[in-house]
Amino acid sequence: MDSNKKYWKGLEELNQTPAFVEGSKGEFAESIPVEDVLNEAGLSTKTPRRDFLKALGFGLGAVSLAACNRTPVHKAVPYLIKPEEVTPGIPNYYTSTFNGQSILVKTREGRPINVEPNPNAIGLNQGLDSTTAASVLDLYDESKLKQAQLKGQDVEWSKLDGEVVKALTAAASSGKQITIVSNTVNSPSTLAAIAAFATKFPTANHVQYDAVSYSGIIEANKASFGKAVVPSYNFDKANVIVSVAADFLGTWLAGEEHTQQYAKNRDYKSLKNGKMSRHVQFESGLSMTGTNADARIAIKPSEEGATLVALYNAITGQTLAGATANKKAQKGVALAAKELVNSKGAALVVAGSNDVNVQVLVNAINVALGAYGTIIDLDNYSKQYQGSDSSFQAFLAAAKGGQVGVAFFLNSNPVYDYFKADDVKAALKQIPFTLSFAQRADETASELTAIAPASTFLESWGDANPKEGLYSIVQPTINPVFQTRQAEQSLLTWAGNTTDMYNFVKNLWSTQILAGSTKNWDAVLQTGFEYKGAKAATAPAFTGNAAAAATAIEASSKAITGEFELKLYEPSALRDGRYANNAYLQELPDPVSKVTWDNYAALNPKDAEKLGLGEDGKVTVKANGVELELPVVQQPGQAQGTVSVAVGYGRTKVGKAGNEVGKNAFPFASIINGTVQGVAKATVAKASGTYQLAQTQTHHTIEGRNVIRETTFAKYLKDPNSEAGRFTDNHKTYDLWNKYEQPGHKWVMAIDLNACTGCGACIVACNVENNIPVVGRDEVRRRREMHWLRIDRYYTIEGKDQDLTKEKEIAKASAELDFEDITVVHQPMLCQHCGHAPCETVCPVLATVHSSEGLNHMAYNRCFGTRYCANNCPFKVRRFNWFAYWNDSRFDNYLNNEFTQLVLNPDVVTRSRGVMEKCSMCIQRIQGGKLKAKIENRKVKDGDIQMACQQACSANAIIFGDANDPESEVSKALRNERVYYVLEEINVQPGIGYMTKVRNTFEA
């Protein structure tokens, strides 16, 4: 570890608040409620000793007393006639697509239970994002509609069809518009169904809008190059990356694809070859991308355009007016511009603003850097965001003017996610017939005449075209669970086309997409995609006006400049709110703040101090005539004078898990220069009362121990062992354990801290694979989250060498820090499967034992919940079941019902109340891989067995395998000079090696 750095998880740890100190003193955050448990058993602590011990004699040791008679009984019903393709106990896999990612859907006995990346998908993706990993849960959502509705009443599809056709005929005969309003549609079959519908009804038109808009990029590219598209970005070809408020590793455009590309220039293989990209981030709120930057400069939203003007001037030698006056930004621009110019042809600048003028200026910068045709590709462009803000505004105007006779809403919910919900409602009242294809009576659908609920992607035939030349298939993995129907099938039915969706999609692919291909339809169903190859990327001539853009930027920046400036952002889990009823995503800690089940106002700690805010404080935020009261997160890295709020929360009609979670921040947005933008001048005032957020950042503190090692790229090149490498203290060690040979397999893991972005996809994948329960906001507040894998986020500030164990130094540190110049390290932390496992020595019943293959096992039926193992674990990775979460009515809002429990993996037992659990290293996958190799009469090969977390990681930060195979990827990774083992100095001999974090800093 760099001796000039101190690492801390949160302000309470830095400041050693009384609550934090008190919570860290005890053996556990909260003691077992023995009195309550004994009362359930008909006893009390005043019970005579003989009866008390008699009760304890059932082997439950306190909390599990009440659970002994609640073991669920599941009856297996045999097949009368077994389907040929189904073998009980053996999974079936189907290729499909979700959000442009080619996936494999794992099914067991006819029910989908997991989503994995398609390993054969050329040009599509390597891992998953958190929303894709959690998507299987949405199939088993009880709050979805069970059948069609007309005027709020359930009806048969035939009746709904009759009413719809009648309304369509009336609209067409009167010459009124029939409008299909949707989010971006890139499915060829969906577009073909809309075209077939429009052939029948010529007044039909299709309006696309996106809740989080990218119209600014599309319009800027139209003005700059005559191409109204969102380009594809190749971050793997960039040696220098400068981002101005673009969270390109998170939610900006194709974050999962960008992560895969970004990591290629920063992982252990790249560093071994002496190569590492340099990344500079300018932003107001601390984003996931900002936490991974080599240099980060905090700026206000009003300074984003000015920063780009200064960068343009520095690169081109021009003197456009409106350059930033922020001293820190000026210094950052000077350093970044020099690096960009020196790397022309391998340099990239991106911006997150939806302002057309900002994006025109970005285009001008990238033209000067020679980025087009290599790093930026306008020929093989992205089709994932095509929404037009102006088109949606035109639709609202037409509807208010009585020009729209029928409106359909497809995958869109503007009453919730458009910033002026009242305008949308007023427009809807002027349309004679309105219908939504929503799967539930959401905020928009509940305002309409009818709902034709669509099937989920797991029940549907379809496809996607996420990028020019790339096509992927969607195929059903189960028959529709309820009486739902694909939206495309409904459009065809209303147009008088009787073709079913299977044949419709098959015919489209056979005659168009596969024309000239060597593949046929059956081959596509096996591989899941068709890649036509990339077109030759070109560098088009720039026809934009950088000077005019700079002038417009200066004017619009003044309009949002104030004492406080508001910035809206899209969270990585819930995104624009469409996944708000997915409990796995609600409980996934935010990559930066570690908050679950809420959004909040993020403020710089200095601003919070000025407002007089203590712990659990609240503020009232006012902007654009809208006022919200929000809890506060004092966020290191937040620019002073700014407040950041996440959209995607505040749903009111989404389902049990998502209703009334957080506040809806979309109304804070406004139209600026013709596009919807989430920036505004704001006022922030202290509100009365307090609100405790469910925040996990310091739940499992390692109490200041040395767990992070970090160095700079320059130091690494001079000496690969610089502040890295293995523990070198040669003090004498003493063993309590006997030595055993492991001649078979020795399962180990390597984690590259340079590749990990902290996204959390691995956490969700682990939850789904291992039946990890959701516990809800109140239980998370009590430090009872059950995640086997967590991603610890450590803050550090350069040049501060205070001893954070001394009260005077702590006070001095807090007074000196402005909390803007923060760097962050993300560290995945799970059971380390120690060779000398401290947990094993203290378990009185041998519930936790070591295997002959190097893994730490848990025998759940032996455990009676003493929690000694958790106390003795230095990594704090063990979890205690306070409740039988799957069968307790207190958790009914989340996953406690028989229908939702169909998502459970039958290969993994659901743990009962009163036992400990932790990462098993997906033992079921290890056994499955070994069994398959045995059946095929061969040895297990490297790559046969992949952990759920490993599969989900887009950055390939997690590597698993057999250490006894010297040619395995994990063996090669663990031989890297950057490898160290957390707390190796206490001789627990962890089975997981970490690779030192390396930053390509300017100071080096």
Secondary structure, DSSP 8 states (H G I E B T S, - for coil): --TT---BSSHHHHHT-HHHHHHHHSSSSS---HHHHHHHTT--TTS-HHHHHHHHTTTTTTGGGGGTT----------SS--TT--TT--EEEEEEETTEEEEEEEETTEEEEEEE-TT-TTT-SS--HHHHHGGGGGG-TTS-SS-EETTEE--HHHHHHHHHHHHHHHHHTT-EEEEEES----HHHHHHHHHHHHHSTTEEEEE--SS--HHHHHHHHHHHS--SEEEE-GGG-SEEEEES--TTTTSSSHHHHHHHHHHTTSHHHHHTT---EEEEEESS--HHHHH-SEEEE--GGGHHHHHHHHHHHHH----S-----HHHHHHHHHHHHHHHHTTTSEEEEE----HHHHHHHHHHHHHTT-BTTTEEEEEEE-S----HHHHHHHHHHHHTT-EEEEEEES--HHHHSS-HHHHHHHHHT-SEEEE--SS--TTGGGSSEE-----GGG--EEEEEETTEEEEE--SS--SSS---HHHHHHHHTT----HHHHHHHHIIIIITTT-S--HHHHHHH-EEE--------------HHHHHHHHHHHHHHH-SSEEEEEE--TTTTTTTTTT-HHHHTS--TTT-EES---EEE-HHHHHHTT--TT-EEEEEETTEEEEEEEEE-TT--TTEEEEESS---SSS-TTTTT-S---GGG-EEETTEEE-EEEEEEEEESS----EE-TTTT--TT-S---EEEHHHHHH-TTTT-SS---------SS------S--EEEEEETTT-----HHHHHHHHHTT-----HHHHHTT----SSEEEEEEE-TT----TTSHHHHHHHHHH--S-S-EEEEEEE-----TT-HHHHH-TT--EEE-TTS-EEE-TTT-----HHHHH-TT---EE--S-GGG-GGGTTTT-STTGGGGS-TTS----TT-EE-----HHHHHHHHHHHHHTTS---TTS---HHHHH-TT--EEEEETT-TTSHHHHHHTSTTEE-TTGGGT---SEEEE-EEE--S--
